[in-house]
Amino acid sequence: MTLLAYLRKSLALHAKEANLCLAGWCDAAHRDLLARYGGTATADNPLRVSAMTMSAVQLKAVIASYQYRGVVVGKSKSLDNGITAVSALSKSNKLVLSLWSALHKAGKINSGSRAALFAWIRRQGVNATCFEQISTPQNVQLINALKAYAAR
């Protein structure tokens, strides 16, 4: 795998994680970030800024910007260039997400967005803006609260 291919893949993982852990983050915010660091639109789609038009230095700058915002992809296996390998959400984090989604589908909450979820998490007394900031005991507390909410 070439360095550019690796950086593009790492950037995609950071963008995906940002969608999960940054309140209000979306694809448009990702495209704005790419444009800020020199990304341009491709000839195929002139309305969409692409990472394919960026150099390795620009890609590293975007990844560093995500890391500055607190987006963490992986916790181990630091590679030669300092970027860490992939790590998925924990099972308890996935359960919190699925319970939140189930409450939204059942009509018990108005918004199933991540921003609404983290606003609710803060009201539960957990000061977190990203899933990595939530400890296991806090996850258990959130899961029990969501189960109680679903039982009402």
N, C-alpha and C positions, 0 to 999 in steps of 0.2 A: 504494500500500500504506500503510495507516495505521501509526502508531507502534506500537500494541499488536500488530498482526499481525506487524510486523517483529520486535519483541522476542520474541514467541512462537516465531517461526521460528528466531531466533538461539538461543533457549533450547533448542529441540529439537536443534539442531546441537551445542550444547555438551554436552547430555546424551548424544548419540550418541558424541561424541568421548571423553567421560568413560568410557563403557563400553569403549572401545578402549584407553585409556591409563592409567586408574586401576585398580590391582590391587584386585579384590574389589568394584568398583562395579557396581551393578545398578539395575534399575528401582525396586526398593523404596527404595534409598538416595536416588534422585532424588525420589521421592514424599515421603520424609522431609524432604529439603531444601526442597521446595516448601511443606510444612506449616510448617516452621520460620520461613519468611518470609511467612506469612499466606495460603497457599493453602488452600482448603477443598474439600470434596467437592461434586460437582454433584448436582442432583436426579435426573439420569439414572442415576448410579452412586454411591450414597452411601458406598461403600467405597474409592473411588479419588480421591485428591487431584488436582486439575486446575489447570493454569496458566491455564485460561480464566477462573477466578474471581479472578485477580490483577490489580492495577493496574500501570501502567508503572513506578512507583517500586519496587514489590515485584519485578517481573520483572528490573529492572536490578540489584537487590540479589542475586538468585539467580545471575545471569550473573556478577556480580563475585565471588561465592563460588566459582563454577567456575574463574574465572581465578586466584583466590588459590590454588586447589588445583593449578594448573599446567596446566589444560586450555586449549589454544590452538586456536582455530578460525580458520584463515586467517593469512596473514603479510603481506598487503598490503591496499590499498584501505580505509584507515581512513575510516569514514563520519562524518557530522557529530556523532553522539552518542558517538563513541569506540569503537564496536563494529566489529570487523573482519569482512570478508566470508569466505566459505567457501573452504576449501582441502582437497582430499582427501589421503589418505595417499599417500606416494611409492610408486613401483613396487616398490622394494626392500623397503619395509615390507610391502606387500601380499604379496610373495613369501615373506617370513618367516612371515606369518600362514598362507598357503596350505600351506607346507611343514610347519608345526606341525600344522595340521589334518590333512594327509595322514598324518603319523606317528601321530596319534591314531586315525584311521580304520583304519590298518594294524595297530593294536594294539601299536605299539612304545612308546607312552607311555600312562600311565594317565589323565591328565586333559588335555583339549584347551582348558582355560580360559585366559583372558588372565593370570590370577594365576599359573598354573603356567608359562606362557610367560615372564613377566617374572622369575620365580624362576630359571628355567633361564638366561635372559639374564644375570642377575647372577652365576650360577655360571660363566659364560663370561668373566667379567671386565669386563663392560660395566655400569657403574653407571647404570641408567636406570629410571624408573618410567613413562615415556611415550614413544611413538614419536618425538616431536619431539626428544628428548634423545639419540637415537642418530645418530651421524654416518655418512656413506656408507662409509668404510673399516670401521667397526664392523659395519654392515649386511652388507658383503661377507664379513666374518669369520663372522657368524652364519649366513648363507646357506650358506657352505661347510661349517660344522659340522653344520647340519641335513641337508645332502646326504650327508655322510659317515655320519651317524646313520642315514639312510634306507637306505644301501647295506649296512649291517651285517646 
